[in-house]
Amino acid sequence: MNNFLRYPFLKLALLSLLIQSAFSYADTITVGKGIGIVWSGLPYSYTETHDLDWLWMDPKYGMVAISDIVSRCMSSSQLTNIGGYQAYKIAHGIGIIPIASVSATYWRKNDNDKPTTMSGHIGIPETQVTTSAGETIGSSAGYAWCVPPSNKDSSMSGFFAKTERTASINGYWAIVADGTQTSDDINVKPMYFGSYTVGGMSGDIHQQIFPSDIVFRVNNLHCNVDTPALIDFGSVSGNLRTGAQLAEVKKHFNVQCFQDSDRISTNLNVQFRASSGLYQGNKSRLALQEGGGYITGEIGNGVTGSGQCTADSGVSFDNTQLKIGQIADSDTSRVIQNEITWRLCSGGKDLPFGDVHAATEVLVTFN
């Protein structure tokens, strides 16, 4: 038996209509014009269990942190507002910022000897975690991207009940700009994920998560996406059969790119990132925020494979580059016209009733 469902819209939250980035070769990343996030990539994932040197807590030694210093958190003065983000400045008008999920497990005294867990984010969307002890913790005062194990504002001896702790990070980097960047080649210091200890290096967890050999090339190539940012599937009939297509919407998906000097030849790509998550970990299925269903995408002209609800070959929502065309160094502009098909799909018996939402971000990239 089918039930009547109302899906008023699928919100496709395009980060901006002027977003672009590029890879030119293995150790150089070319960044074009734009404001806000102009590139994302260089994924990292790391987990380590290690003993603390001491049972003390000090806010400047983060339980989870990202720093340009291998042994402790860096000062908040290392960050500056660039394009609306608190970023690590690497050149005039341009900076880097992590988009990282972090977690940790550790033992505090007076917690019935049960481990405390924390989980949250560093960088985008914000540096903040919540803990099983009921605390919401931001970065330590005076320090950047540095989350202590507690909101206590001073060091405490005997804070931990046991020395063992586990810290994890998973994410990638973003380049942000304020629009004033100029052509240049930029070398960037390595960055580290850390879980630090008052006792020093022998008790630290530290792992390099930003490579030492990356050069950013600032270029004037810039692109924009012309496609509706709000998709309305309307009212559809529910179907509790897993993988059933509930609705289909076709929209134009055009990309326009411009370069007025320092012109380059490059492939043009698009990357999608699932703001509302991947459905059951499948990179081709954008999860509904309410669960129980998903969205697929299919870009025409062979850019992707089938975006049918039962296929796994449509748009990848995991930042995979999808080539849509090319621009030559003889071109001052390039327009690529295409079509994208969005499909609303049933997840089976858990399909929700009522309004549902999903969101993705899109970048134009080049390599």
C-alpha positions in Angstrom: 0.0 0.0 0.0 1.4 3.4 -1.0 1.0 6.4 1.3 0.9 10.0 0.3 4.0 12.0 1.0 4.8 15.7 0.7 8.3 16.6 -0.3 8.2 20.3 -0.8 11.8 20.7 -1.8 15.3 19.3 -1.9 17.6 22.1 -1.0 20.9 22.0 -3.0 23.0 24.4 -1.0 25.6 25.5 -3.5 28.4 27.1 -1.5 28.7 30.0 -4.0 28.2 30.8 -7.6 31.9 31.7 -7.8 33.8 28.7 -6.5 36.8 27.2 -8.1 40.0 25.4 -7.5 42.6 23.3 -9.4 45.3 20.7 -9.4 48.0 21.4 -12.0 50.3 18.5 -11.0 51.1 16.3 -8.0 52.6 18.8 -5.6 51.2 22.1 -7.0 47.6 23.3 -6.4 46.3 26.1 -8.6 43.8 28.5 -6.9 41.8 30.9 -9.0 39.8 34.1 -8.2 36.9 34.1 -5.8 35.8 34.9 -2.3 35.1 32.3 0.5 36.1 28.7 -0.1 37.9 28.4 -3.4 39.4 24.9 -3.1 39.0 21.8 -0.9 41.0 18.6 -0.8 44.0 16.8 0.7 42.0 14.4 2.8 43.4 12.9 6.0 42.3 10.3 8.6 44.2 9.2 11.7 43.6 7.4 15.0 46.1 6.7 17.8 46.0 5.4 21.3 48.7 6.6 23.6 49.6 7.2 27.2 49.7 10.7 28.8 53.0 11.5 30.5 51.1 13.2 33.5 47.6 13.1 34.9 47.5 16.9 34.7 45.2 19.0 32.5 46.3 22.3 30.9 44.1 24.1 28.4 47.1 24.9 26.0 47.7 21.2 25.5 44.6 20.2 23.6 43.0 16.8 23.8 42.4 17.3 20.0 44.1 20.0 18.1 45.5 21.1 14.7 48.7 23.2 14.9 51.7 24.3 13.0 53.7 23.3 16.0 54.4 19.6 16.6 54.3 19.7 20.4 51.5 22.0 21.4 48.6 24.2 20.3 49.3 27.4 18.4 48.3 30.9 19.4 45.0 32.3 18.3 47.0 35.2 16.7 48.0 32.7 14.0 44.4 32.9 12.6 42.9 35.9 10.8 39.6 36.6 9.1 39.8 35.8 5.4 36.7 35.7 3.3 34.6 35.3 6.4 36.6 32.4 7.9 39.1 32.3 10.8 41.9 30.8 8.7 45.7 30.3 8.8 47.1 33.0 6.5 49.5 31.7 3.8 49.6 34.8 1.6 47.9 38.1 1.0 44.1 37.5 0.9 44.4 33.7 1.1 44.5 31.1 3.9 43.9 27.5 4.8 41.4 26.0 7.2 40.5 22.4 8.2 37.1 20.8 7.7 37.7 18.1 10.3 35.6 15.8 12.5 37.4 14.9 15.7 36.8 12.5 18.6 38.6 11.3 21.7 38.2 8.9 24.6 39.9 9.5 28.0 39.4 8.9 31.7 38.6 11.7 34.2 38.6 11.4 38.0 35.3 11.3 39.7 33.5 9.8 36.7 33.0 6.4 38.3 36.1 5.3 36.3 34.1 5.3 33.1 35.7 6.8 30.0 34.7 10.3 28.8 34.1 10.6 25.1 34.2 13.8 23.0 33.2 14.4 19.4 32.8 17.5 17.2 34.7 19.6 14.7 37.8 21.7 14.2 37.7 24.5 11.7 34.6 24.5 9.5 31.8 24.7 10.5 33.3 25.6 13.9 35.8 24.5 16.5 33.6 22.8 19.1 32.9 19.4 20.7 30.5 17.9 23.1 31.4 15.4 25.7 29.7 12.5 27.5 30.4 14.5 30.8 27.8 17.1 29.6 30.2 19.8 28.5 30.3 21.8 25.2 33.9 22.8 24.7 35.4 25.3 22.2 39.0 26.2 21.6 41.1 27.2 24.6 41.3 30.9 25.3 44.2 32.4 23.5 44.8 29.3 21.3 43.6 28.2 17.9 42.0 25.0 16.8 42.8 23.6 20.3 40.1 21.7 22.2 41.0 20.9 25.9 39.5 17.9 27.7 37.4 20.2 29.9 36.1 23.7 30.2 38.3 24.3 33.2 40.1 27.5 32.6 43.3 26.7 34.4 45.7 23.7 34.8 44.6 21.0 37.2 46.8 18.3 38.7 45.2 14.9 39.0 42.6 15.7 36.3 42.9 12.3 34.6 42.1 9.0 36.3 44.2 7.0 33.8 47.0 7.8 31.4 45.6 6.1 28.3 43.6 8.1 25.7 42.6 7.7 22.1 42.3 10.6 19.6 40.9 10.6 16.1 40.6 12.9 13.1 39.0 12.7 9.7 38.6 15.4 7.2 40.3 17.6 4.5 41.5 21.1 3.9 39.9 24.2 2.4 41.5 27.2 0.8 39.7 30.5 1.6 40.2 33.8 -0.1 38.9 37.4 0.3 39.1 38.3 -3.4 42.3 40.4 -3.1 44.7 37.5 -3.8 47.2 38.1 -6.6 49.2 35.7 -8.9 51.9 34.0 -6.8 53.5 30.7 -5.9 53.1 29.9 -2.2 54.9 27.4 0.0 52.9 26.3 3.1 54.3 25.1 6.4 53.3 21.5 7.4 50.3 21.2 9.8 49.8 18.6 12.5 47.0 16.8 14.3 47.8 16.5 17.9 46.7 15.3 21.3 49.1 16.9 23.7 50.3 16.2 27.2 51.7 18.4 29.9 54.7 16.0 30.2 55.9 16.7 26.6 56.8 15.0 23.5 57.1 11.4 24.8 53.4 11.4 25.7 52.1 13.3 22.7 50.1 12.1 19.8 51.1 14.0 16.7 50.6 13.3 13.0 51.4 15.5 10.0 48.1 16.1 8.1 49.2 18.8 5.6 52.1 17.8 3.3 55.4 19.5 3.4 55.8 19.7 -0.4 52.6 21.4 -1.5 52.9 24.7 -3.5 49.8 26.8 -4.1 49.8 28.7 -7.4 47.4 31.6 -7.4 45.8 32.2 -10.9 43.1 34.4 -12.3 40.9 31.5 -13.8 37.5 31.7 -12.2 34.2 29.8 -12.9 30.6 29.8 -11.9 27.8 27.3 -11.9 24.4 28.2 -13.4 21.8 25.7 -12.0 18.8 26.1 -9.7 20.0 26.0 -6.1 16.5 24.9 -4.9 14.9 21.8 -6.2 11.2 21.1 -5.5 10.0 17.5 -6.1 6.5 18.5 -5.2 4.0 16.0 -3.7 4.8 12.4 -4.4 3.4 9.0 -3.5 5.3 7.0 -1.0 6.7 3.6 -1.9 8.3 1.4 0.8 10.2 -0.8 -1.7 13.9 -0.2 -1.2 15.4 1.6 -4.2 12.0 2.7 -5.7 12.1 6.0 -7.6 9.7 8.5 -6.0 10.3 11.5 -8.3 12.5 12.9 -11.0 13.5 16.5 -11.8 15.7 17.6 -14.7 17.5 21.0 -14.6 20.2 22.8 -16.6 23.7 22.5 -15.3 26.0 25.0 -17.0 29.5 26.0 -16.1 31.1 29.3 -17.2 34.9 30.0 -16.8 36.9 33.1 -17.5 40.6 34.0 -17.6 41.9 37.4 -18.6 45.6 37.0 -18.1 48.2 34.4 -17.1 46.0 31.9 -19.1 46.4 28.2 -18.7 45.1 25.0 -20.4 43.3 22.8 -18.0 40.5 20.2 -17.5 37.3 21.6 -15.9 35.7 19.5 -13.2 32.9 19.6 -10.6 33.0 18.2 -7.1 30.0 17.5 -4.9 30.2 17.1 -1.1 27.3 15.7 0.9 26.3 18.3 3.5 23.5 16.0 4.7 25.7 12.9 4.5 26.0 9.8 2.4 23.2 7.3 2.6 24.5 4.1 4.1 28.0 5.2 3.2 27.3 5.0 -0.6 29.1 7.9 -2.3 26.5 8.0 -5.1 23.6 8.5 -2.7 22.9 11.8 -0.9 21.1 11.1 2.4 17.9 12.8 3.5 18.4 14.7 6.7 15.4 12.9 8.1 16.8 9.5 7.0 15.0 6.6 5.2 15.7 7.8 1.7 18.2 9.4 -0.6 18.9 11.6 -3.7 20.9 10.6 -6.8 22.2 12.9 -9.5 23.1 12.2 -13.1 25.0 14.7 -15.3 24.5 14.3 -19.1 26.9 13.9 -22.0 28.6 11.0 -20.2 30.0 13.1 -17.3 28.5 10.4 -15.0 27.0 7.0 -15.4 23.4 6.3 -14.7 21.8 8.0 -11.7 19.0 5.5 -11.4 18.0 4.9 -7.8 19.3 1.3 -7.9 22.6 2.3 -9.6 25.9 3.3 -8.0 27.3 5.2 -11.0 25.8 8.7 -10.8 27.1 11.9 -9.2 29.6 11.1 -6.5 29.0 13.1 -3.3 32.4 12.5 -1.8 34.4 15.3 -3.4 35.4 13.1 -6.4 36.4 15.2 -9.5 33.9 14.8 -12.4 35.4 16.1 -15.7 32.9 18.3 -17.6 35.2 19.8 -20.2 38.3 21.8 -20.9 39.6 25.4 -21.4 42.7 26.2 -23.5 45.3 28.8 -22.8 44.1 30.6 -26.0 40.6 30.9 -24.5 39.5 33.9 -22.4 36.2 32.2 -21.6 34.5 28.8 -21.9 30.8 27.9 -21.4 29.8 24.3 -20.9 26.1 23.5 -21.2 24.7 20.4 -19.7 21.7 18.9 -17.9 21.5 17.3 -14.4 18.8 14.8 -13.4 17.9 14.6 -9.7 16.0 11.6 -8.4 14.3 11.1 -5.1 14.6 7.5 -3.9 13.0 5.3 -1.2 15.1 3.7 1.5 12.5 1.1 2.2 10.4 0.7 5.3 12.1 3.6 7.1 11.0 6.1 4.5 9.8 9.2 6.4 6.5 10.9 5.8 6.1 14.7 5.5 8.7 17.3 4.6 12.2 16.1 3.9 15.4 17.9 3.1 18.9 17.2 1.7 21.8 19.4 0.9 25.1 19.2 -1.1 27.8 21.6 -1.9 29.5 21.9 -5.3 32.9 23.2 -6.4 34.2 23.9 -9.9 37.7 22.5 -10.0 40.4 22.2 -12.7 43.5 20.1 -13.3 
